[in-house]
Amino acid sequence: MRPPADGAPRARLTVLAGPTAVGKGTVAADVRRRYPQVHLSVSATTRPPRPGEVDGVHYHFVDDARFDELVATGAMLEWAVVHGRHRYGTPAGPVQAALDAGTPVLLEIDLQGARQVREALPDARFVFLAPPSWQELERRLVGRGTESPAERERRLATARVELAAEEEFDVTVVNDDVSRATDDLVLLMGLRPAV
Ligand code: 5GP
């Protein structure tokens, strides 16, 4: 991505990632609601919309052919298959346009995507969203315990690997309270927390 032209405001790209079930989506939704001055990137995905999700707001819901086209034409800043199922990716154009306009940009993406952005844009800031404790993540991951012991063990094994990625990040924000975590995040982005 291009550096800003001389004299242009220097907006920063921030990447928020972290383990499954840590609450990245909830924090991103809180940023959307309370900090409209942040450009929250709208990802493209091949997953079907859930009830209440709006095309172009929560995601750009696309079919496989369209996703292939976005990748083939170089329109994606990064993309990944998440949870071994659907593809998710960040369209590069709107991110570049917002940065050019001096608007701070936030990407809420998975760890594979964060690593790709690190390769492409090492100057971005990488924020790891961490659970308050392993026990709490375990509770959020296995929820009501309706899954089989094998599935439960698979999720926990994935979470252990994901937590180990923390050291790759510039800074950690602990998600013990959503609005506090959001405020910490926007402070790191150079914004003043809302009162
Ligand atoms: P969900 O399907 O629950 O909305 O999201 C599932 C996962 O996809 C989350 O971990 C989220 O961070 C990740 N994700 C959402 N958008 C993107 C994206 O554009 N790129 C990548 N790599 N991951 C994404």
Boltz pocket constraint, residues with backbone or C-beta under 6 A from the ligand:
constraints:
  - pocket:
      binder: B
      contacts: [[A, 16], [A, 18], [A, 20], [A, 24], [A, 25], [A, 43], [A, 44], [A, 47], [A, 78], [A, 79], [A, 80], [A, 82], [A, 88], [A, 89], [A, 90], [A, 108], [A, 109], [A, 110], [A, 111], [A, 112], [A, 113], [A, 114]]
      max_distance: 6.0
